[in-house]
Amino acid sequence: FTQLSQSGNKNTMKNVSVIEDKEDIKDIISEFIDPSTVVVGILFNHTNPFAVHSDMKTGKKTILLIPIEAHDPDQTFVIFDQRLDSDVGMSWIHDIFSDKTDEELKDMYYDKSLRCRPCDSPEVKGCTDHPISDELFKYLPYSKDLYHGLTGYAWKYTVGKGLLFDADMLHATGRMNGPKIGCTIHFTESIENIEINIQKHKISY
């Protein structure tokens, strides 16, 4: 993965580069997971945290997150209890980038993001009527109001581990004190139907 992150064909934007190379990624994971139901594989390298989003799409059921490199030993990935009831993915930026122009937002990967909170979108299910807890918010980088109504947990972003989660779950990058590299692999199968060779590689989720 590290080699591919250096040599792959990058789509570069401000503070982030993305490599979409499904076949090479399928080859890499084929030793420990059945790649036959992979929809897409994405390698990302970024220095600023991603805001709240869901990668939901028709036919997509599960996402595997694989940390590749993190300069911050305390880096986290936050996954929320709330789910997106939609056939397309969504992301939310509320007013955290209100000083940016439309062109700047496009260069930041946020030109199609909603300028509201997840709890303001009827497609988001399971929001509470309360502010996010201080315990969870301490891991998150943007305004507390953006995360209003959300609950969940912070997962330590550790190289050598992986996280499987349902594609409709909202998630976000935790606070960042340095760049990180990772890979997300999207599957058409649900978690319980994904075949993992735990004898080959132990994956925690």
C-alpha positions in Angstrom: 0.0 0.0 0.0 2.8 2.4 0.8 4.5 1.8 -2.5 1.1 2.3 -4.4 0.5 5.5 -2.5 3.8 6.8 -3.9 3.7 5.5 -7.4 -0.1 5.5 -8.2 -1.9 7.9 -10.5 -2.9 10.7 -8.1 -5.8 13.1 -8.3 -4.5 16.0 -6.3 -6.5 18.7 -4.6 -5.7 21.1 -1.7 -4.4 19.1 1.3 -5.5 15.8 -0.2 -4.5 13.3 -2.9 -6.6 10.4 -4.0 -5.7 7.2 -5.9 -8.5 5.1 -7.3 -6.9 1.8 -8.4 -9.4 -1.0 -7.8 -7.4 -3.7 -9.5 -4.1 -3.1 -7.7 -5.9 -2.7 -4.4 -7.8 -6.0 -5.0 -4.5 -7.7 -5.7 -3.0 -6.5 -2.4 -6.0 -7.5 -0.2 -6.6 -10.9 -2.0 -4.3 -12.7 0.4 -6.6 -12.1 3.4 -10.0 -11.1 2.1 -12.2 -12.2 -0.9 -12.0 -9.3 -3.4 -14.8 -10.5 -5.6 -17.4 -8.1 -4.2 -15.2 -5.0 -4.2 -16.9 -2.0 -5.7 -14.1 0.5 -5.4 -10.7 0.9 -3.7 -9.4 4.4 -2.8 -6.0 5.3 -1.4 -6.0 8.7 0.3 -3.2 10.9 1.6 -4.3 14.1 3.5 -3.2 16.7 6.0 -6.5 18.2 7.0 -9.4 16.1 8.6 -12.4 15.2 6.5 -15.7 16.5 7.8 -18.7 14.3 8.6 -19.9 12.2 5.6 -21.3 8.9 4.5 -20.2 7.0 1.4 -23.5 5.4 0.8 -24.4 4.3 -2.7 -26.8 1.9 -4.2 -25.4 -1.6 -4.0 -22.7 -0.7 -1.5 -23.0 -2.3 1.9 -19.7 -2.4 3.8 -16.5 -0.3 4.0 -13.1 -1.6 5.1 -10.7 1.2 6.4 -7.0 0.3 6.4 -4.6 2.7 8.1 -1.3 2.8 6.2 0.6 5.6 7.8 0.0 8.2 10.5 2.5 10.8 11.8 0.3 11.4 14.9 0.3 8.4 17.2 -3.0 9.6 18.7 -4.8 9.8 15.4 -8.4 8.6 15.5 -11.3 7.9 13.2 -14.7 8.7 14.5 -17.7 6.6 13.5 -21.2 7.7 14.5 -24.3 5.7 15.4 -26.4 7.7 13.0 -27.1 6.4 9.5 -27.9 7.8 6.1 -31.1 6.7 4.4 -30.2 7.6 0.8 -29.0 6.0 -2.4 -26.2 8.6 -2.7 -23.5 9.7 -0.3 -23.6 13.0 1.5 -21.2 15.2 3.5 -21.9 18.2 5.8 -19.8 21.3 6.4 -22.4 23.6 8.1 -20.6 26.9 8.5 -17.1 25.7 9.2 -15.8 26.9 5.8 -17.9 30.0 5.5 -14.9 32.1 4.6 -14.2 29.9 1.5 -15.4 30.7 -2.1 -17.1 28.0 -4.2 -13.9 27.5 -6.1 -11.9 27.0 -2.9 -14.5 24.5 -1.7 -14.2 22.6 -4.9 -10.4 22.4 -4.5 -11.0 21.2 -1.0 -13.3 18.3 -2.0 -16.3 20.1 -0.5 -18.1 21.7 -3.5 -21.0 19.3 -3.2 -21.2 19.3 0.6 -24.3 20.4 2.4 -24.0 23.7 4.3 -26.0 22.4 7.2 -25.6 19.9 10.1 -26.2 16.2 9.7 -29.1 16.5 12.2 -30.7 19.0 9.9 -31.0 16.5 7.0 -34.1 14.3 7.1 -32.0 11.5 5.4 -29.9 11.1 8.6 -31.6 8.8 11.0 -31.1 8.4 14.7 -30.0 11.9 15.8 -30.6 13.0 19.3 -31.9 16.4 20.5 -28.7 17.0 22.4 -25.3 18.5 21.7 -22.5 15.9 21.1 -20.9 14.7 24.3 -17.7 16.4 25.5 -16.1 13.0 25.6 -16.6 12.4 21.9 -16.1 16.0 20.8 -12.6 16.0 22.2 -11.6 13.8 19.2 -13.2 16.0 16.6 -11.7 19.0 14.8 -14.5 21.4 13.8 -17.2 23.4 15.6 -19.3 21.6 18.2 -22.4 22.7 16.5 -21.6 20.7 13.3 -21.8 17.5 15.4 -25.0 18.4 17.2 -27.2 15.3 17.7 -24.5 12.8 16.9 -23.3 9.9 19.1 -20.6 7.3 18.4 -17.1 6.4 19.3 -13.5 7.2 18.4 -11.4 4.3 16.9 -7.6 4.5 17.2 -6.1 4.8 13.7 -3.4 2.1 14.1 -1.3 0.7 11.2 -1.8 -3.1 11.2 -5.5 -3.0 12.1 -8.6 -2.5 10.0 -12.1 -1.4 10.6 -15.2 -2.8 8.9 -18.4 -0.8 9.2 -21.7 -0.5 7.4 -21.6 1.9 4.4 -24.6 4.0 5.6 -22.9 5.0 8.9 -21.8 8.6 9.3 -18.1 9.0 10.0 -15.3 11.6 10.1 -11.6 12.1 10.6 -10.5 12.9 14.2 -8.3 15.8 15.0 -5.0 15.8 13.0 -1.5 16.8 14.1 0.2 15.5 11.0 -0.5 13.8 7.6 -1.9 10.4 7.3 -2.4 7.8 4.5 -5.1 5.2 4.4 -7.2 3.0 2.1 -10.9 2.5 2.0 -12.4 -0.5 0.2 -16.1 -0.7 -0.5 -18.0 -4.0 -0.8 -21.4 -5.1 -2.1 -21.6 -7.7 0.7 -22.7 -7.1 4.3 -20.1 -7.5 7.0 -21.3 -10.9 8.1 -20.9 -12.2 4.5 -17.4 -10.9 3.8 -14.9 -13.7 3.9 -11.7 -12.9 5.9 -8.8 -15.2 6.3 -8.0 -14.5 9.9 -5.3 -17.1 9.9 -3.4 -15.0 7.3 -3.9 -11.6 8.9 -5.8 -10.8 12.0 -8.1 -7.8 11.4 -9.8 -6.0 14.3 -13.2 -4.4 13.9 
